[in-house]
Amino acid sequence: MLNRSVENFGMPWERAFGYCQAVRVGQTIYLSGQLAHDQHGNLIGPAVLDDQGRIIDGSNSAIQMKATYANAAALLGRYGLTLSNVVEETIYAVDFVAAFAAAGDIRRAAYESDWPQCASTMVGTTRLALPEQLIEISMTAIVPD
């Protein structure tokens, strides 16, 4: 059995889906895909949907990306870490073009570095967990010795 510690935000979907927001095993912290929600679970900068529930405007990608990094930073803060401890991230984007255009400046600000020192992959996808969600970011962080 692994010795692990977990963290959650207390969002209804954590229990409904059955997962933890963050899991620490040894010196490694794994963050589940983070999204742009406030403390009450409301999506920040929701995308505009058409009558069929499809996203028709991805212009809030930057707003969601900033809030997503803030949520990830808050979660890491519970372990006494910052985004500077992140060694790998995967960004999932519904509007890849809008997300890619915003990512450079937002990532530099979030990581407080002109050149964030983490491996990063951006993936375009047709849908995320919430209908109005444009961005999700998962991460792996290392706790220093």
C-alpha positions as CSV (number, residue, x, y, z in Angstrom):
1,M,0.0,0.0,0.0
2,L,1.3,3.4,-0.9
3,N,1.8,6.1,1.7
4,R,0.0,9.1,0.2
5,S,-1.6,12.3,1.2
6,V,-4.4,13.9,-0.8
7,E,-5.9,17.4,-1.2
8,N,-9.3,18.5,-2.6
9,F,-11.2,21.7,-3.0
10,G,-14.5,20.3,-1.7
11,M,-16.2,20.6,-5.1
12,P,-19.2,18.3,-5.7
13,W,-17.6,16.7,-8.8
14,E,-14.7,15.3,-6.7
15,R,-16.9,12.9,-4.9
16,A,-19.3,12.3,-7.8
17,F,-16.5,11.4,-10.2
18,G,-14.4,9.8,-7.4
19,Y,-11.0,11.4,-7.5
20,C,-8.6,13.7,-5.6
21,Q,-7.4,17.1,-6.8
22,A,-3.8,16.3,-5.7
23,V,-2.0,13.2,-4.5
24,R,1.4,13.2,-2.9
25,V,3.5,10.0,-3.0
26,G,7.0,10.4,-1.7
27,Q,8.6,13.5,-3.2
28,T,6.1,13.7,-6.1
29,I,2.8,15.5,-6.3
30,Y,0.3,14.7,-9.1
31,L,-2.4,17.3,-9.8
32,S,-5.5,16.2,-11.5
33,G,-6.7,18.4,-14.4
34,Q,-7.4,21.8,-12.9
35,L,-10.0,24.1,-14.2
36,A,-11.2,27.7,-13.8
37,H,-13.6,27.6,-10.9
38,D,-14.2,29.8,-7.9
39,Q,-14.5,28.7,-4.3
40,H,-18.2,27.9,-4.9
41,G,-17.6,25.7,-8.0
42,N,-18.7,28.3,-10.5
43,L,-16.8,28.3,-13.7
44,I,-14.8,31.6,-14.3
45,G,-15.1,33.0,-17.8
46,P,-17.6,30.3,-19.2
47,A,-17.6,29.9,-23.0
48,V,-20.6,30.9,-25.0
49,L,-22.7,27.9,-26.2
50,D,-25.1,27.5,-29.1
51,D,-28.6,26.0,-28.9
52,Q,-27.0,22.5,-29.1
53,G,-24.6,23.1,-26.2
54,R,-21.6,23.5,-28.4
55,I,-18.9,26.1,-27.8
56,I,-19.1,28.9,-30.3
57,D,-16.7,31.4,-28.8
58,G,-13.3,30.4,-27.2
59,S,-12.3,34.0,-26.5
60,N,-12.4,33.4,-22.7
61,S,-9.5,30.8,-23.0
62,A,-7.0,33.3,-21.5
63,I,-9.4,34.1,-18.6
64,Q,-9.8,30.4,-17.8
65,M,-6.1,29.7,-18.2
66,K,-5.2,32.4,-15.7
67,A,-7.8,31.1,-13.1
68,T,-6.7,27.5,-13.7
69,Y,-3.1,28.3,-12.9
70,A,-4.2,30.2,-9.8
71,N,-6.2,27.1,-8.6
72,A,-3.2,24.9,-9.3
73,A,-0.9,27.3,-7.3
74,A,-3.4,27.2,-4.4
75,L,-3.4,23.5,-4.4
76,L,0.4,23.3,-4.5
77,G,0.5,25.9,-1.7
78,R,-1.1,23.4,0.6
79,Y,2.0,21.3,0.3
80,G,4.2,24.4,0.8
81,L,5.1,24.5,-2.9
82,T,4.7,26.9,-5.8
83,L,4.4,26.5,-9.5
84,S,8.2,26.6,-9.6
85,N,8.1,23.0,-8.3
86,V,6.2,21.9,-11.4
87,V,8.3,19.7,-13.7
88,E,5.6,18.7,-16.2
89,E,2.2,20.0,-17.3
90,T,-0.4,19.1,-19.9
91,I,-2.7,21.9,-21.1
92,Y,-6.0,20.7,-22.7
93,A,-7.7,23.3,-24.9
94,V,-11.0,23.3,-26.7
95,D,-10.0,26.4,-28.7
96,F,-6.4,25.5,-29.4
97,V,-5.6,28.7,-31.4
98,A,-6.9,31.0,-28.7
99,A,-5.2,29.0,-25.9
100,F,-1.8,28.8,-27.8
101,A,-1.9,32.6,-28.4
102,A,-2.5,33.3,-24.7
103,A,-0.3,30.6,-23.2
104,G,3.1,32.3,-23.4
105,D,2.3,35.4,-21.5
106,I,0.0,33.6,-19.0
107,R,2.5,30.9,-18.3
108,R,5.4,33.3,-17.8
109,A,3.2,35.3,-15.3
110,A,2.0,32.2,-13.5
111,Y,5.5,30.7,-13.2
112,E,7.0,34.1,-12.4
113,S,9.7,33.4,-15.0
114,D,10.6,34.5,-18.5
115,W,11.3,30.8,-19.3
116,P,9.3,28.4,-17.1
117,Q,11.4,25.4,-16.4
118,C,8.9,22.6,-16.9
119,A,8.0,20.2,-19.7
120,S,4.8,21.4,-21.3
121,T,2.4,19.8,-23.8
122,M,-0.7,21.5,-25.2
123,V,-3.5,19.2,-26.6
124,G,-6.5,20.3,-28.6
125,T,-9.7,18.6,-27.6
126,T,-13.3,18.8,-28.7
127,R,-14.8,18.8,-25.2
128,L,-13.9,19.0,-21.5
129,A,-15.8,17.9,-18.4
130,L,-18.1,21.0,-18.2
131,P,-19.9,22.3,-21.3
132,E,-18.6,25.9,-21.0
133,Q,-15.0,24.8,-20.0
134,L,-12.2,25.8,-22.4
135,I,-9.1,24.9,-20.5
136,E,-7.9,22.1,-18.2
137,I,-4.3,21.7,-16.9
138,S,-2.8,18.7,-15.2
139,M,0.7,18.9,-13.5
140,T,3.4,16.9,-11.8
141,A,5.5,18.7,-9.1
142,I,8.5,17.6,-7.1
143,V,9.0,18.3,-3.4
144,P,12.7,19.3,-2.8
145,D,14.8,17.2,-0.5
